[in-house]
Amino acid sequence: MLQGKFLASQKMNELINEDTSLLLVISRFGLPLGFENKTVEEICNQHGVDTYTFLSVVNFLSEENFEMDNSYEKISIESLISFLKNGHQYFLGFKLPAIRNKLLSAIELTEPGNAYKDIFLKFFDDYVEEVNSHMSYEDEVVFPYVLELLKGDEGNNYNIQVFEDRHNQIDQKMMDLKNILIKYYPSKGNSNLLIDVLMDVLSCSKELSQHNKVEDYMFIPAIEAIENKNRSTYAK
């Protein structure tokens, strides 16, 4: 039994009232708004999302000391992969492009000849390329491997440890961008626009950190458990 502050019998809107940041989590599980008075379990069942996995993620992200108690075998890997892939689409298709547009507007309103204008944009574009590479690797290599693993295919020489070893944190550079803008944005620039950009940068950094946290502390251990189980079965 999953122990956490959010339960399957609770109304879905109660989760949001208690922690509004869970709106993003709910969206990434593909759960549309319009919950009426339905419970978490009813909403998850209605949209084909595993309730245990959903509650594991929302409790893990909402409670600082929440622990899975090594119950990784109960997680629906398909639901978790869907959550992570939707997160990739959100960052690459919406959040980062929106920040770039705001950043570009803020830069264009600075005084002519500002030496940092191109630096700001290049730093951001290079970072987005890094995020794209990071997430594309997961979409094109890691997730297909895992889905084959669920069928009993060990995937030749690949294993989740390969992913874990190269799994770099991609949220820190957003904080670097924040520091660069604060230090070097021209004094004659539009401070309201800049603050709007900075708030989005801080928000995105936190969201990326949570995304990585789910991968590091839920997804990877769950796949390791499957690999170990498969190896034990083959060894008999």
Backbone torsions as a table, in degrees:
resi	resn	phi	psi	omega
1	MET	NA	128.4	179.1
2	LEU	-74.1	126.9	179.4
3	GLN	-107.3	121.6	178.5
4	GLY	-169.5	173.0	-177.0
5	LYS	-74.2	-22.6	177.5
6	PHE	-102.5	131.9	-174.0
7	LEU	-121.9	160.3	-179.3
8	ALA	-63.6	-28.1	-176.4
9	SER	-83.3	-8.0	179.7
10	GLN	-75.1	153.7	172.9
11	LYS	-69.4	140.2	-178.1
12	MET	-62.0	-37.0	-179.5
13	ASN	-67.3	-20.5	176.6
14	GLU	-68.1	-34.3	177.1
15	LEU	-61.4	-45.7	-177.2
16	ILE	-67.8	-39.7	179.1
17	ASN	-62.3	-32.8	-178.7
18	GLU	-83.6	-32.6	-178.1
19	ASP	-147.8	96.1	-175.3
20	THR	-65.1	-22.3	179.5
21	SER	-65.1	-17.3	179.9
22	LEU	-71.9	-9.9	174.4
23	LEU	-56.1	-40.9	179.3
24	LEU	-67.2	-39.4	178.5
25	VAL	-63.5	-46.2	179.8
26	ILE	-59.6	-43.6	179.7
27	SER	-62.0	-40.7	-176.9
28	ARG	-72.5	-16.3	172.0
29	PHE	-86.3	2.2	178.4
30	GLY	77.6	23.5	-179.6
31	LEU	-96.5	113.0	-178.5
32	PRO	-76.4	156.4	176.1
33	LEU	-70.2	169.9	-174.7
34	GLY	100.5	48.3	-172.6
35	PHE	-78.4	-16.3	-173.1
36	GLU	53.5	-129.9	178.5
37	ASN	-112.9	26.8	-176.9
38	LYS	-77.8	152.3	-180.0
39	THR	-80.6	168.7	176.5
40	VAL	-57.1	-46.1	-178.2
41	GLU	-64.0	-41.5	179.6
42	GLU	-63.5	-43.3	-179.7
43	ILE	-66.0	-44.9	-180.0
44	CYS	-61.7	-45.7	179.6
45	ASN	-63.1	-38.1	-178.7
46	GLN	-61.9	-33.0	-175.1
47	HIS	-112.2	14.2	173.8
48	GLY	69.8	31.4	178.0
49	VAL	-106.6	133.5	179.7
50	ASP	-66.3	122.1	-174.9
51	THR	-64.6	-42.7	-179.4
52	TYR	-60.6	-43.2	-179.5
53	THR	-66.5	-43.9	178.1
54	PHE	-58.7	-48.5	-179.2
55	LEU	-66.6	-33.8	177.2
56	SER	-61.1	-43.9	-178.3
57	VAL	-69.4	-47.7	-176.2
58	VAL	-66.5	-38.0	177.5
59	ASN	-70.5	-39.1	179.8
60	PHE	-61.8	-42.3	-177.8
61	LEU	-81.1	-26.4	-175.8
62	SER	-90.5	-27.9	-178.3
63	GLU	-107.2	123.8	-176.8
64	GLU	-62.5	-35.6	-175.2
65	ASN	-107.7	18.8	-179.4
66	PHE	-69.2	135.1	179.8
67	GLU	-125.0	146.4	-178.8
68	MET	-81.5	-14.0	-177.2
69	ASP	56.9	32.9	176.8
70	ASN	58.8	25.4	179.5
71	SER	-89.8	44.4	-174.7
72	TYR	-69.4	-24.7	-178.5
73	GLU	-67.8	-16.3	179.7
74	LYS	-85.7	-12.2	-178.5
75	ILE	-74.8	136.5	172.3
76	SER	-81.1	109.5	-178.5
77	ILE	-64.2	-36.1	178.8
78	GLU	-61.6	-44.4	178.9
79	SER	-66.0	-37.5	-179.5
80	LEU	-69.2	-40.8	177.4
81	ILE	-63.7	-41.3	177.8
82	SER	-60.1	-42.9	177.6
83	PHE	-59.3	-46.2	-178.2
84	LEU	-68.7	-41.7	179.1
85	LYS	-65.8	-39.2	175.9
86	ASN	-63.6	-34.1	175.2
87	GLY	-63.2	-41.5	177.8
88	HIS	-60.3	-45.0	-179.9
89	GLN	-64.0	-36.2	179.6
90	TYR	-65.0	-48.0	-177.9
91	PHE	-67.9	-49.2	-174.1
92	LEU	-79.3	-31.5	-175.5
93	GLY	-96.3	-17.3	-176.7
94	PHE	-131.8	-62.9	-169.0
95	LYS	-63.2	-52.1	-177.9
96	LEU	-67.5	-42.6	174.6
97	PRO	-60.7	-36.2	179.1
98	ALA	-65.8	-40.2	177.8
99	ILE	-65.8	-39.7	-179.9
100	ARG	-62.3	-41.8	179.3
101	ASN	-61.9	-42.4	178.5
102	LYS	-67.0	-40.8	179.7
103	LEU	-63.1	-42.5	179.4
104	LEU	-62.1	-41.6	178.0
105	SER	-62.9	-41.7	-179.9
106	ALA	-66.8	-37.9	-179.6
107	ILE	-68.8	-42.1	-175.2
108	GLU	-66.1	-18.5	-179.4
109	LEU	-94.4	5.0	175.6
110	THR	-82.0	170.5	-176.0
111	GLU	-67.1	150.1	178.9
112	PRO	-58.6	143.9	176.4
113	GLY	81.8	9.4	178.2
114	ASN	-62.9	120.5	-174.1
115	ALA	-70.1	-17.4	-174.2
116	TYR	-95.0	-5.9	-175.4
117	LYS	-57.0	-51.8	-179.2
118	ASP	-67.3	-32.4	-179.3
119	ILE	-65.7	-44.3	179.5
120	PHE	-56.3	-50.7	-174.7
121	LEU	-69.0	-40.2	179.3
122	LYS	-64.1	-41.9	178.7
123	PHE	-58.8	-44.5	-178.8
124	PHE	-66.7	-46.0	-178.4
125	ASP	-63.8	-39.3	177.0
126	ASP	-63.3	-38.6	179.7
127	TYR	-66.5	-44.1	179.1
128	VAL	-60.8	-38.4	177.5
129	GLU	-63.1	-38.2	177.4
130	GLU	-65.6	-42.7	177.5
131	VAL	-63.5	-42.2	179.2
132	ASN	-61.4	-43.4	178.3
133	SER	-63.3	-43.6	-180.0
134	HIS	-60.0	-48.8	-175.0
135	MET	-77.5	-32.1	176.8
136	SER	-64.6	-37.3	177.4
137	TYR	-61.2	-42.3	178.8
138	GLU	-65.3	-44.5	-178.3
139	ASP	-66.5	-38.4	-171.0
140	GLU	-96.1	-21.8	-177.1
141	VAL	-118.4	-55.7	-171.9
142	VAL	-69.2	-52.2	-176.2
143	PHE	-64.5	-44.1	175.4
144	PRO	-59.7	-39.2	176.6
145	TYR	-59.1	-46.0	-177.1
146	VAL	-64.9	-41.1	179.5
147	LEU	-64.9	-35.3	174.0
148	GLU	-69.8	-37.0	178.6
149	LEU	-60.0	-37.5	179.2
150	LEU	-64.0	-22.8	177.7
151	LYS	-87.1	-3.8	179.9
152	GLY	102.0	0.1	178.8
153	ASP	-85.9	121.6	-178.1
154	GLU	-74.5	-10.7	174.7
155	GLY	75.1	38.7	178.0
156	ASN	55.9	-122.0	-175.0
157	ASN	-93.3	0.6	-177.7
158	TYR	-85.7	147.3	171.1
159	ASN	-152.3	169.2	-173.4
160	ILE	-67.6	-18.1	177.4
161	GLN	-65.1	-32.3	177.3
162	VAL	-61.0	-44.8	177.7
163	PHE	-65.4	-43.4	-178.1
164	GLU	-61.2	-39.0	-178.1
165	ASP	-66.6	-30.9	-177.1
166	ARG	-104.4	7.5	-175.6
167	HIS	-80.6	90.2	-179.8
168	ASN	-84.2	153.1	177.9
169	GLN	-79.8	127.2	-173.7
170	ILE	-107.3	7.4	-178.5
171	ASP	-92.7	-20.1	-173.1
172	GLN	-65.3	-37.3	-177.4
173	LYS	-66.6	-23.5	174.2
174	MET	-64.4	-37.4	177.0
175	MET	-69.0	-33.3	175.6
176	ASP	-63.2	-41.0	177.7
177	LEU	-62.5	-42.8	177.7
178	LYS	-56.0	-46.8	-178.1
179	ASN	-65.5	-38.3	178.9
180	ILE	-64.1	-44.6	-179.3
181	LEU	-64.9	-41.8	180.0
182	ILE	-64.1	-38.8	-175.9
183	LYS	-78.9	-36.2	-167.1
184	TYR	-122.1	0.7	176.5
185	TYR	-65.5	132.6	-174.8
186	PRO	-58.7	140.7	-178.1
187	SER	-63.2	-24.4	-180.0
188	LYS	-90.0	4.1	178.6
189	GLY	-75.7	173.8	-179.2
190	ASN	-81.6	105.6	-174.6
191	SER	-68.3	-31.4	179.0
192	ASN	-64.9	-43.8	177.4
193	LEU	-63.4	-42.3	-179.0
194	LEU	-63.4	-43.9	179.9
195	ILE	-62.3	-37.9	176.9
196	ASP	-61.7	-43.1	177.2
197	VAL	-62.7	-46.1	-177.5
198	LEU	-62.5	-38.9	178.0
199	MET	-64.3	-39.4	177.1
200	ASP	-67.1	-39.4	178.5
201	VAL	-62.3	-44.7	178.7
202	LEU	-63.6	-42.0	178.4
203	SER	-63.0	-45.3	-178.8
204	CYS	-64.9	-39.8	178.8
205	SER	-60.5	-42.7	178.4
206	LYS	-65.7	-41.4	180.0
207	GLU	-64.9	-40.9	177.5
208	LEU	-65.3	-38.6	178.5
209	SER	-62.5	-42.1	178.6
210	GLN	-67.1	-38.7	177.2
211	HIS	-59.4	-47.2	178.8
212	ASN	-64.1	-36.2	-179.3
213	LYS	-62.2	-42.3	177.8
214	VAL	-63.7	-41.5	179.1
215	GLU	-64.5	-44.9	-174.7
216	ASP	-72.3	-40.2	-170.3
217	TYR	-108.1	-4.4	176.2
218	MET	-125.8	-54.5	-174.9
219	PHE	-65.9	-54.0	-177.1
220	ILE	-60.7	-49.3	177.9
221	PRO	-60.3	-35.4	179.1
222	ALA	-65.2	-40.4	179.4
223	ILE	-71.0	-38.2	176.4
224	GLU	-60.1	-38.7	179.0
225	ALA	-63.8	-39.8	178.5
226	ILE	-67.1	-44.4	178.6
227	GLU	-59.0	-44.9	-179.5
228	ASN	-64.5	-39.3	178.5
229	LYS	-64.9	-42.5	179.3
230	ASN	-64.1	-41.7	179.4
231	ARG	-63.9	-38.8	179.2
232	SER	-65.4	-37.7	179.1
233	THR	-66.6	-43.1	-179.5
234	TYR	-68.7	-27.3	-176.0
235	ALA	-75.6	-18.5	-178.1
236	LYS	-75.6	NA	NA
